[in-house]
Amino acid sequence: MTKAVTKGLSERRLDVKRAFTEIYPFLLLCIILDFVGGYFLGKNFDKFVERYPLILLILPSIMDLRGNVFGASGSRISTALHVGYASPRLRDPYVLLNYYLSIVITSLPIVFLLIIALARFGIDKKFLASSVIIITSSIVISYILSSIAAYITIGSYKKGLDPDNVIGPMITTVADIITIPSIVLFMYIYEISHEMSVIIFVISLVLLFLALKNMISIIRREELGREKKLIKEITYVLTVLAIVSLGSGGLLEGFSRIIRRTYMIAIIYPVILDSLGNYGSVIGARASTQYHLGLLRSPLEKGAIMDAVNLLPTSLVNGVIMIIIGTTLSSFVYGFTAPIVSVAFFILFILTYALVSFGVMILSIVISYYSGSKGWDPDNVTIPVITTIADLLGSLYAVILSALAVKLFI
């Protein structure tokens, strides 16, 4: 092991101080920004329930898919930078390949999700309208998110920061910020002008074709044939996970009327999911790099576990911030203070949120180790899998909180 790598390993060790100074600012910023998506979801929740239930059903899958795709893309680029496989520039062939690859593979799982959703809703005007809105939003926003993922990863690396500590929380948060407002935007465009909506839909399909064409061209030009395995691996994993994420959507859509009665939880729902995914992404990305460097030798490696333990205190602080902002924002959106926040509920939320966050972090380490030991690249598996699990756990957590709030406080 070279001196440079040895120095890099010492710099990657995480203690509580580094957790709060290097990682927590990004986690806090992510939570604050996540409330943008929460505001749009809470503001339009009734419309989703009554007029676009399909979108509500697959919304967690869409949010999860975008975080998975672009978080994994950043993680792959980060690992490539750490091991010297790629250079920190936007026109590096490996960076460009991941840029176009992320755009392309975001679309395929969406198609499978819509096909599966047919069994739930059948083909009608609402289904077709929702499909056009979802596909258009997915392709257009993918171009934006793919650019942001590359800029964040390379920019943080150039500034001396560890991209593994930054890319997961930042890109999933940006994805969530853009996802819900973009769906709402295209929803309103469809309601104002069906013709305009169809034109934008066709343009988005052309953009998807161009991304596919450029991806294939890079693979052939740079002789990156070995990346074909990467493409198959990522597409398979993301498609399966997107389908699994329908469980989160089923909880959201199935218990939407209970969640709607709790007001605040309807707003902090995307914040819960994204923040849990962020904790899993940070520890998972670190564990993936540790695996490639030969430091993750067991599913419960002490060094990786200590990373999670040292990051845990930040979740207690975030729990306080989430419930304060959620209560304030629910008052603004609905015109009154939701009656579910008492001292008991306040404490319950903070402690249970920290517990769930820690569980997600531990699972991310286990997933990273076993995916690597089974011959899969942890960079392609860990973040997608852990954010999907975080969405399922977060959705179940939100439903349980809503049920307790309705039973005990309303």
Secondary structure as GFF3:
##gff-version 3
##sequence-region A 1 410
A	DSSP	alpha_helix	3	12	.	.	.	ID=ss1
A	DSSP	alpha_helix	16	18	.	.	.	ID=ss2
A	DSSP	pi_helix	19	23	.	.	.	ID=ss3
A	DSSP	alpha_helix	24	43	.	.	.	ID=ss4
A	DSSP	alpha_helix	45	51	.	.	.	ID=ss5
A	DSSP	alpha_helix	53	83	.	.	.	ID=ss6
A	DSSP	alpha_helix	93	121	.	.	.	ID=ss7
A	DSSP	alpha_helix	125	158	.	.	.	ID=ss8
A	DSSP	alpha_helix	163	192	.	.	.	ID=ss9
A	DSSP	alpha_helix	194	221	.	.	.	ID=ss10
A	DSSP	alpha_helix	227	244	.	.	.	ID=ss11
A	DSSP	alpha_helix	246	254	.	.	.	ID=ss12
A	DSSP	alpha_helix	256	261	.	.	.	ID=ss13
A	DSSP	alpha_helix	264	292	.	.	.	ID=ss14
A	DSSP	alpha_helix	302	334	.	.	.	ID=ss15
A	DSSP	alpha_helix	343	373	.	.	.	ID=ss16
A	DSSP	alpha_helix	378	408	.	.	.	ID=ss17
###
